[in-house]
Amino acid sequence: MPTLSVILITRNEEANLDDCLASLEGIAQQIVVVDTKSTDRTLEIAKNHGAIVSQPPDWPGFGPQKNRALDLATGEWVLSLDADERLTPALRSEILTAIHHSAHVDCFAIPRLSWYCGRFIRHSGWHPDYVDRLFKRGTARFSDDLVHERLIANGQVAKLENPMLHFSFMNYSQVLQKIDRYSTASAEQAFAKGRRSNPLKAILHGLWAFIRTYFIRAGFLDGAQGFTLAMSNAQGAYYRYIKLWHLCQDARS
């Protein structure tokens, strides 16, 4: 019988983690949580669900941290989740079928249905949002990116049909906090790779992000949330490139 390890990385996720881990009932033989200096009830919740908990002293970035969690997994199959994601009963059933009857497939992409400030987003480039998350242990690793990491799978990738629920943003304050964190990390990553920017480039990237989200990817069909999502994508792009420009300025001086 194939076994399944579920891996997560966390930091102060007490608002999300209990529901996430509860959605794994009956499917996971092992849960691994690698935490970064949580000061809330995250570790308590993880242990209440029988998780193996590791708390390294440093933060190497999203990709390396997920590889740390992967290194602790012992199951034949591995499912990588974020704390704000949930499995539905239909998806749990599909995952069990996949790992029991997948002779030639090493990795499965799972569609996500994401929540943004009051509604699930079905356009705007957010749906179906396939992400490679379920894979045979030993056939994939995460990239070493500080942010926007990806799973690098060696074998064939197939798609599952049932989506997982992604409660990404419950309010706009969370949106703004993530824009700030991710734009900083993205700018630092780009700077380390030798990329450069300027204010005009920042403005143009922000404008293009809005046009792509709201018009090309039909964000207008997502109502008011579609508009605010397009605006937040524009903000994220602008701040990423303007912060990169500031890093370049600081380096010159």
Secondary structure as GFF3:
##gff-version 3
##sequence-region A 1 253
A	DSSP	beta_strand	4	10	.	.	.	ID=ss1
A	DSSP	alpha_helix	17	22	.	.	.	ID=ss2
A	DSSP	beta_strand	30	35	.	.	.	ID=ss3
A	DSSP	alpha_helix	42	48	.	.	.	ID=ss4
A	DSSP	beta_strand	52	54	.	.	.	ID=ss5
A	DSSP	alpha_helix	62	72	.	.	.	ID=ss6
A	DSSP	beta_strand	77	80	.	.	.	ID=ss7
A	DSSP	beta_strand	85	86	.	.	.	ID=ss8
A	DSSP	alpha_helix	89	100	.	.	.	ID=ss9
A	DSSP	beta_strand	107	110	.	.	.	ID=ss10
A	DSSP	beta_strand	112	116	.	.	.	ID=ss11
A	DSSP	beta_strand	119	121	.	.	.	ID=ss12
A	DSSP	beta_strand	131	136	.	.	.	ID=ss13
A	DSSP	beta_strand	140	142	.	.	.	ID=ss14
A	DSSP	beta_strand	151	153	.	.	.	ID=ss15
A	DSSP	beta_strand	157	159	.	.	.	ID=ss16
A	DSSP	beta_strand	164	169	.	.	.	ID=ss17
A	DSSP	alpha_helix	172	192	.	.	.	ID=ss18
A	DSSP	alpha_helix	199	211	.	.	.	ID=ss19
A	DSSP	pi_helix	212	216	.	.	.	ID=ss20
A	DSSP	three_ten_helix	219	222	.	.	.	ID=ss21
A	DSSP	alpha_helix	223	252	.	.	.	ID=ss22
###
